[in-house]
Amino acid sequence: MDKEGLWYRVLKARYGEEGGRLREAGRHSSLWWRMLCKVRGGVGDGVRNWFEGNICRVVGDGLGTLFWYDHWAGETSLRFKYPRLFDLAVNKVCTVADLEREGWDDGGGAWVWRRRLLAWEEESVRECSLLLHNVVLQVNATDKWSWNRDTTHGYSVKEAYRFIVSHEDHSDRSRVDSVWHAHTIKGVPVCVASSTQPTSD
């Protein structure tokens, strides 16, 4: 999130940016970076997309929110809610502010497609425009993330772990145990993320 921070600048230099975000870089990136990028994919069969499903983007000026990719309007990302429109969109990496400025009303300049839409596709555009009808951007407020499981204090490892273990299939805890381990440091139990099995001592 801190684009001036050292880690962001290092990763930007290594993998580049796309749409104002760090690129995943696919199979040419390091194993560590690929694993980190897949964190929102979840752990175990019962909690797929656990991360993406529990965060949303609170839009202010719309400059830092990706229109199609981020979860900011409705119950899921617009690319999942309107997959055909996403597929046909000429500009898939655009911000909310970009499309609002072009006009996202039905027939507005924001909608640019690779081909002429079919009748049912035009109906999807009208439905999407209706969803966006009451969205009003705030020029003096920046966009921010919200952790839905605790909107007051925000994300915490404790709450993330609690959610995962409560939704995991108890018949196979190995997938959770391979990521999360309870270690004791000077008698204080601490939950940490790990990619290796704990030692016997």
Rosetta silent file (secondary structure, phi, psi, omega in degrees, C-alpha in Angstrom):
SEQUENCE: MDKEGLWYRVLKARYGEEGGRLREAGRHSSLWWRMLCKVRGGVGDGVRNWFEGNICRVVGDGLGTLFWYDHWAGETSLRFKYPRLFDLAVNKVCTVADLEREGWDDGGGAWVWRRRLLAWEEESVRECSLLLHNVVLQVNATDKWSWNRDTTHGYSVKEAYRFIVSHEDHSDRSRVDSVWHAHTIKGVPVCVASSTQPTSD
SCORE:     score description
SCORE:     0.000 S_00000001
   1 L     0.000  -35.106 -178.948    0.000    0.000    0.000 S_00000001
   2 L   -85.363   96.786 -174.835    2.882    2.380    0.775 S_00000001
   3 L   -70.732  -13.858  177.176    4.176    3.162   -2.704 S_00000001
   4 L   -96.191   -5.036 -178.919    7.080    5.179   -1.299 S_00000001
   5 L   -72.147  158.259 -176.517    8.148    2.360    1.016 S_00000001
   6 H   -60.485  -46.927 -176.325   11.321    0.354    0.394 S_00000001
   7 H   -63.950  -39.579  178.913    9.594   -3.000   -0.258 S_00000001
   8 H   -63.021  -43.151 -178.077    7.181   -1.507   -2.775 S_00000001
   9 H   -66.835  -36.683  177.546   10.008    0.161   -4.649 S_00000001
  10 H   -65.159  -47.789 -178.640   12.069   -3.059   -4.677 S_00000001
  11 H   -67.751  -34.312  176.760    9.157   -5.142   -5.977 S_00000001
  12 H   -64.183  -42.286  179.067    8.240   -2.484   -8.528 S_00000001
  13 H   -65.679  -33.386 -177.376   11.796   -2.514   -9.860 S_00000001
  14 H   -81.411  -43.941 -171.861   11.753   -6.319  -10.047 S_00000001
  15 H  -115.144  -16.479  179.336    8.249   -7.007  -11.422 S_00000001
  16 L    84.168  177.451 -179.923    6.891   -3.658  -12.610 S_00000001
  17 E  -118.669  154.574  174.350    3.444   -2.116  -12.238 S_00000001
  18 E  -146.868  119.101 -178.466    0.183   -2.650  -14.061 S_00000001
  19 L    63.684   30.675  179.155   -2.827   -0.435  -13.508 S_00000001
  20 L    80.741    7.243  179.803   -1.136    1.209  -10.542 S_00000001
  21 E  -124.758  158.331  175.966   -0.510   -2.160   -8.833 S_00000001
  22 E   -65.901  136.108  179.992    2.460   -4.475   -8.581 S_00000001
  23 L   -77.215  147.280  177.453    2.467   -7.076  -11.366 S_00000001
  24 L   -76.340  -30.198  173.754    2.265  -10.763  -10.492 S_00000001
  25 L    71.427    3.346  172.303    4.770  -11.579  -13.278 S_00000001
  26 H    59.220 -149.218 -174.268    3.528  -15.156  -13.715 S_00000001
  27 H   -71.440  -10.240  179.240    5.860  -18.146  -13.781 S_00000001
  28 H   -84.589   -5.087  178.808    8.885  -15.933  -14.408 S_00000001
  29 L   -88.772  171.643 -179.779    8.663  -14.487  -10.902 S_00000001
  30 L   -70.509  156.647  178.375   10.174  -16.015   -7.776 S_00000001
  31 H   -59.635  -40.319  179.246    8.349  -18.795   -5.938 S_00000001
  32 H   -58.819  -45.643 -177.681    8.025  -16.518   -2.914 S_00000001
  33 H   -68.796  -38.494  178.072    6.323  -13.763   -4.929 S_00000001
  34 H   -63.458  -40.953  179.036    3.972  -16.201   -6.683 S_00000001
  35 H   -65.354  -39.839 -179.806    2.913  -17.652   -3.319 S_00000001
  36 H   -66.122  -39.654  179.926    2.347  -14.173   -1.908 S_00000001
  37 H   -67.685  -25.110 -178.122    0.230  -13.157   -4.909 S_00000001
  38 L   -91.325    6.165 -176.260   -1.911  -16.272   -4.470 S_00000001
  39 H   -57.587  -33.573 -179.109   -2.741  -15.604   -0.814 S_00000001
  40 H   -73.390   -8.070  176.602   -6.241  -14.506   -1.767 S_00000001
  41 H   -73.530  -13.448  176.023   -6.794  -17.935   -3.322 S_00000001
  42 L    89.152  174.716  179.083   -7.310  -19.360    0.165 S_00000001
  43 L  -130.604  116.425  179.337   -6.117  -22.460    1.950 S_00000001
  44 L    91.510  161.840 -174.671   -8.145  -25.667    1.737 S_00000001
  45 H   -69.815  -28.218 -172.913  -11.329  -26.538   -0.086 S_00000001
  46 H   -86.275   -8.031 -174.425  -13.706  -24.833    2.329 S_00000001
  47 H  -132.204   35.751  177.079  -12.221  -21.346    2.312 S_00000001
  48 L   -57.774  141.921 -179.880  -11.332  -20.568   -1.285 S_00000001
  49 L    57.539   32.493 -177.226  -10.959  -16.821   -1.934 S_00000001
  50 L   -61.459  -35.154 -177.610  -11.097  -16.214    1.824 S_00000001
  51 L   -74.232  -53.825 -179.204   -9.066  -13.017    1.546 S_00000001
  52 H   -61.284  -32.526 -179.295  -10.845  -11.428   -1.418 S_00000001
  53 H   -73.179  -12.861 -177.159  -14.190  -12.470    0.048 S_00000001
  54 H  -115.122    7.047  175.048  -13.535  -10.563    3.269 S_00000001
  55 E  -124.297  155.857  173.466  -12.198   -7.265    1.954 S_00000001
  56 E  -147.532  161.067 -178.764  -13.763   -4.503   -0.081 S_00000001
  57 E   -97.465  123.674  174.814  -12.663   -1.170   -1.455 S_00000001
  58 E   -93.152  112.433 -171.998  -14.224    1.938    0.091 S_00000001
  59 L   -85.306  130.820  172.900  -14.193    4.457   -2.740 S_00000001
  60 L  -109.030  -88.837  178.200  -13.387    8.095   -2.151 S_00000001
  61 L   -86.985   -9.203  177.240  -11.990    9.862   -5.220 S_00000001
  62 L    78.904    1.298 -175.997  -11.839    6.591   -7.189 S_00000001
  63 L   -75.940  -24.140 -176.679   -8.227    7.157   -8.271 S_00000001
  64 L  -108.565   14.332 -177.733   -6.852    4.123   -6.448 S_00000001
  65 L  -119.679  125.881  178.485   -9.575    1.594   -7.220 S_00000001
  66 E   -78.980  125.441 -173.044   -9.599   -0.614  -10.312 S_00000001
  67 L   -58.077  -48.974 -175.315  -13.069   -0.585  -11.848 S_00000001
  68 L   -87.163  -34.199 -169.338  -13.193   -4.226  -13.010 S_00000001
  69 L   -88.793  -38.452 -175.647  -10.768   -5.943  -10.647 S_00000001
  70 L   -81.399  150.104  175.293  -11.431   -4.523   -7.181 S_00000001
  71 L   -86.149  101.593 -175.688  -14.419   -5.419   -5.022 S_00000001
  72 L  -138.126  -20.076 -179.895  -16.003   -2.004   -4.558 S_00000001
  73 L  -133.650  119.798 -178.873  -19.606   -2.083   -5.867 S_00000001
  74 L    86.188 -160.974 -171.959  -22.011   -4.858   -4.989 S_00000001
  75 L   -91.232   -8.646 -179.791  -21.148   -8.249   -3.549 S_00000001
  76 L  -155.364  175.300  177.975  -18.181   -9.104   -5.787 S_00000001
  77 L   -63.936  147.086 -177.216  -15.790   -7.641   -8.355 S_00000001
  78 H   -66.113  -24.163  177.559  -17.506   -6.388  -11.503 S_00000001
  79 H   -69.247  -25.549  176.631  -15.402   -8.694  -13.671 S_00000001
  80 H   -88.095  -34.392  179.836  -17.083  -11.641  -11.934 S_00000001
  81 H   -71.790  -36.616  179.876  -20.548  -10.112  -11.846 S_00000001
  82 L  -127.002   68.836 -175.366  -20.412   -9.176  -15.558 S_00000001
  83 H   -61.280  -35.838  179.983  -17.866  -11.590  -17.094 S_00000001
  84 H   -68.214  -41.129  178.884  -19.020  -11.046  -20.696 S_00000001
  85 H   -65.042  -39.892  177.588  -18.725   -7.266  -20.402 S_00000001
  86 H   -61.043  -42.991 -179.883  -15.281   -7.641  -18.838 S_00000001
  87 H   -63.586  -35.003 -176.080  -14.206   -9.876  -21.701 S_00000001
  88 H   -88.386  -14.301 -177.528  -15.468   -7.374  -24.286 S_00000001
  89 E   -64.894  134.553  178.108  -14.122   -4.240  -22.598 S_00000001
  90 L   -70.089  -45.417 -179.177  -11.284   -2.574  -24.525 S_00000001
  91 L  -108.371  101.820 -178.038   -9.688   -1.119  -21.397 S_00000001
  92 L   -87.935  -22.385 -179.363   -9.709   -3.679  -18.588 S_00000001
  93 L  -106.635   82.609 -179.038   -7.178   -1.875  -16.377 S_00000001
  94 L  -137.049  153.364 -179.892   -8.937    1.382  -15.584 S_00000001
  95 E   -88.916  165.399  175.734   -9.837    3.125  -12.357 S_00000001
  96 H   -59.819  -40.854  179.943  -13.272    4.020  -11.067 S_00000001
  97 H   -62.327  -38.506  179.580  -12.370    7.680  -11.551 S_00000001
  98 H   -58.657  -51.162 -175.966  -11.462    7.034  -15.211 S_00000001
  99 H   -72.652  -33.913  177.624  -14.836    5.526  -16.085 S_00000001
 100 H   -64.441  -39.065  179.901  -16.843    7.965  -13.995 S_00000001
 101 H   -65.542  -36.838  179.542  -15.160   10.849  -15.818 S_00000001
 102 H   -75.912  -21.739 -179.821  -16.019    9.312  -19.218 S_00000001
 103 L    99.890  104.893 -177.573  -19.618    8.730  -18.146 S_00000001
 104 L  -102.404   14.199  170.969  -20.890    5.308  -17.077 S_00000001
 105 L   -66.495  162.762  177.945  -24.577    5.984  -17.646 S_00000001
 106 L   -57.571  119.934 -177.184  -26.267    3.808  -20.251 S_00000001
 107 L    89.049    3.855 -179.371  -24.797    4.998  -23.545 S_00000001
 108 L   -73.399  166.996 -176.127  -21.989    6.917  -21.822 S_00000001
 109 L   -72.869   -9.473 -179.771  -18.467    7.258  -23.182 S_00000001
 110 L   -70.492  -25.351 -174.893  -17.018    4.880  -20.560 S_00000001
 111 L   -91.116  102.496  178.058  -18.336    1.857  -22.395 S_00000001
 112 L  -122.543  119.974 -172.650  -15.970    0.978  -25.248 S_00000001
 113 E  -115.540  159.746 -179.745  -16.261   -2.582  -26.586 S_00000001
 114 L   -74.154  -18.109  177.917  -14.286   -4.781  -28.941 S_00000001
 115 L  -155.640  172.569  177.424  -17.397   -5.411  -31.019 S_00000001
 116 L   -67.000  135.442 -176.938  -21.048   -4.466  -31.255 S_00000001
 117 L   -78.149  149.087  171.985  -22.999   -5.828  -28.294 S_00000001
 118 L   -79.215  167.746 -175.635  -25.807   -8.356  -28.547 S_00000001
 119 H   -58.260  -45.862 -178.293  -29.201   -7.497  -27.081 S_00000001
 120 H   -70.021  -27.267  175.999  -28.664   -9.414  -23.832 S_00000001
 121 H   -71.162  -37.947  176.005  -25.205   -7.868  -23.449 S_00000001
 122 H   -63.709  -34.147  177.121  -26.708   -4.383  -23.784 S_00000001
 123 H   -65.697  -36.050  176.816  -29.123   -5.334  -21.016 S_00000001
 124 H   -64.878  -36.610  177.372  -26.123   -6.194  -18.818 S_00000001
 125 H   -64.462  -43.154  178.483  -24.698   -2.723  -19.487 S_00000001
 126 H   -62.903  -38.739  178.587  -27.984   -1.140  -18.407 S_00000001
 127 H   -66.007  -41.226  178.428  -27.978   -3.267  -15.254 S_00000001
 128 H   -65.966  -41.959  178.675  -24.398   -2.253  -14.466 S_00000001
 129 H   -61.560  -37.597  178.676  -25.180    1.430  -15.084 S_00000001
 130 H   -66.541  -38.302  177.764  -28.103    1.163  -12.681 S_00000001
 131 H   -61.778  -34.437 -176.079  -25.808   -0.337  -10.047 S_00000001
 132 H   -91.143   -3.217 -171.590  -23.468    2.653  -10.428 S_00000001
 133 L   -56.443  -39.418 -175.121  -26.222    5.276  -10.588 S_00000001
 134 L   -96.050    7.749  178.365  -25.928    6.374   -6.955 S_00000001
 135 L   -77.262  122.854  178.668  -22.121    6.288   -6.756 S_00000001
 136 L  -123.146  116.810 -179.753  -20.776    9.771   -5.985 S_00000001
 137 L   -76.533  148.366 -179.268  -17.010   10.230   -5.846 S_00000001
 138 L  -113.483  108.562 -171.256  -15.466   12.440   -3.171 S_00000001
 139 L   -64.206  -22.814 -177.595  -12.576   14.454   -4.583 S_00000001
 140 L  -100.410    9.701 -178.943  -11.021   15.116   -1.166 S_00000001
 141 L  -123.472  131.081  178.335  -11.103   11.515    0.089 S_00000001
 142 L   -85.341  154.357  177.426   -8.677    8.768   -0.907 S_00000001
 143 L   -71.013  152.555  179.203   -9.772    5.192   -1.518 S_00000001
 144 E  -149.313  162.361  177.379   -9.061    2.648    1.228 S_00000001
 145 E   -91.183  149.058  175.874   -9.448   -1.036    2.018 S_00000001
 146 E  -128.624  128.499  175.893  -11.956   -2.350    4.539 S_00000001
 147 E   -89.077  108.706 -170.826  -11.669   -5.745    6.318 S_00000001
 148 L   -62.560  -24.232 -177.619  -15.280   -6.888    6.514 S_00000001
 149 L   -79.880  -14.125  174.789  -14.784   -9.127    9.533 S_00000001
 150 L  -158.085   84.665 -175.420  -13.719   -6.173   11.690 S_00000001
 151 L   -71.308  -14.854 -179.210  -14.500   -2.812   10.132 S_00000001
 152 L   -82.926  -50.868 -174.978  -13.444   -0.985   13.322 S_00000001
 153 L   -99.225  -16.499  179.552   -9.915   -2.300   13.857 S_00000001
 154 L    86.962 -168.902 -175.503   -9.170   -3.664   10.393 S_00000001
 155 L   -66.401  142.252  171.825   -7.294   -6.803    9.360 S_00000001
 156 L  -145.123  149.201  177.397   -5.479   -8.928   11.914 S_00000001
 157 H   -60.403  -38.590 -178.751   -3.711  -12.284   11.675 S_00000001
 158 H   -58.638  -48.954 -178.476   -5.778  -13.510   14.624 S_00000001
 159 H   -69.497  -35.332  177.521   -9.119  -12.881   12.917 S_00000001
 160 H   -63.992  -45.323  179.000   -7.883  -14.292    9.611 S_00000001
 161 H   -63.096  -43.486  179.943   -6.720  -17.484   11.333 S_00000001
 162 H   -60.773  -40.633  179.318   -9.969  -17.778   13.277 S_00000001
 163 H   -66.209  -44.346 -177.303  -11.988  -17.477   10.077 S_00000001
 164 H   -63.009  -49.477 -176.071   -9.890  -20.065    8.220 S_00000001
 165 H   -69.845  -26.191  179.646   -9.964  -22.738   10.922 S_00000001
 166 H   -77.476  -18.529 -179.596  -13.684  -22.256   11.532 S_00000001
 167 H  -108.858   -5.747 -178.000  -14.461  -22.882    7.843 S_00000001
 168 L   -75.470  145.664  174.696  -11.848  -25.561    7.130 S_00000001
 169 L   -68.903  114.359 -174.800  -12.891  -29.169    6.599 S_00000001
 170 L   -68.493  -11.978  177.624  -11.778  -30.803    9.834 S_00000001
 171 L   -74.877  -14.824  178.380  -11.223  -34.107    8.043 S_00000001
 172 L  -144.268   88.310 -179.259   -8.150  -32.595    6.403 S_00000001
 173 L   -92.881   -0.815 -174.857   -6.351  -30.000    8.499 S_00000001
 174 H   -61.196  -33.336 -177.900   -2.963  -30.641    6.865 S_00000001
 175 H   -69.670  -37.799  176.151   -3.410  -27.743    4.428 S_00000001
 176 H   -70.187  -44.700 -177.154   -4.048  -25.295    7.217 S_00000001
 177 H   -63.958  -24.703  179.841   -1.287  -26.767    9.373 S_00000001
 178 L   -75.564  -14.355  179.691    1.210  -26.384    6.522 S_00000001
 179 L  -108.086  -40.427 -175.949    0.670  -22.606    6.570 S_00000001
 180 E  -112.638  133.363  176.355   -0.174  -21.830   10.196 S_00000001
 181 E  -136.667  141.722  175.804    1.721  -23.157   13.221 S_00000001
 182 E   -92.346  115.348  177.975    1.383  -22.327   16.910 S_00000001
 183 E  -110.139  152.109  177.413    4.811  -21.597   18.378 S_00000001
 184 E  -113.582  123.126  178.795    5.559  -20.774   21.984 S_00000001
 185 E  -117.405  111.038 -178.868    8.044  -18.003   22.720 S_00000001
 186 L    53.205   40.995  175.195    8.966  -17.654   26.419 S_00000001
 187 L    82.889   -0.149 -178.932    5.665  -19.215   27.382 S_00000001
 188 E  -106.372  115.494  179.439    3.574  -16.914   25.204 S_00000001
 189 E   -70.504  129.973 -179.777    1.670  -18.676   22.372 S_00000001
 190 E  -129.818  133.039  178.141    2.004  -16.799   19.112 S_00000001
 191 E   -93.933  121.775 -178.444    0.348  -17.677   15.811 S_00000001
 192 E  -129.866  159.657  175.172    2.672  -17.146   12.878 S_00000001
 193 E   -89.168  139.247 -178.647    2.690  -17.973    9.183 S_00000001
 194 L  -148.205  150.472  177.307    5.253  -20.518    8.101 S_00000001
 195 L  -109.402    5.040  179.772    6.113  -22.518    4.989 S_00000001
 196 L  -125.905  157.504  178.289    8.099  -25.190    6.853 S_00000001
 197 L   -72.863  144.003  178.662    7.177  -27.826    9.397 S_00000001
 198 L   -69.063  148.451  178.364    8.020  -26.945   13.030 S_00000001
 199 L   -76.967  164.671 -176.923   10.982  -28.716   14.573 S_00000001
 200 L   -68.505  -21.896 -179.854   10.552  -31.174   17.409 S_00000001
 201 L   -95.381    0.000    0.000   12.111  -28.771   19.898 S_00000001
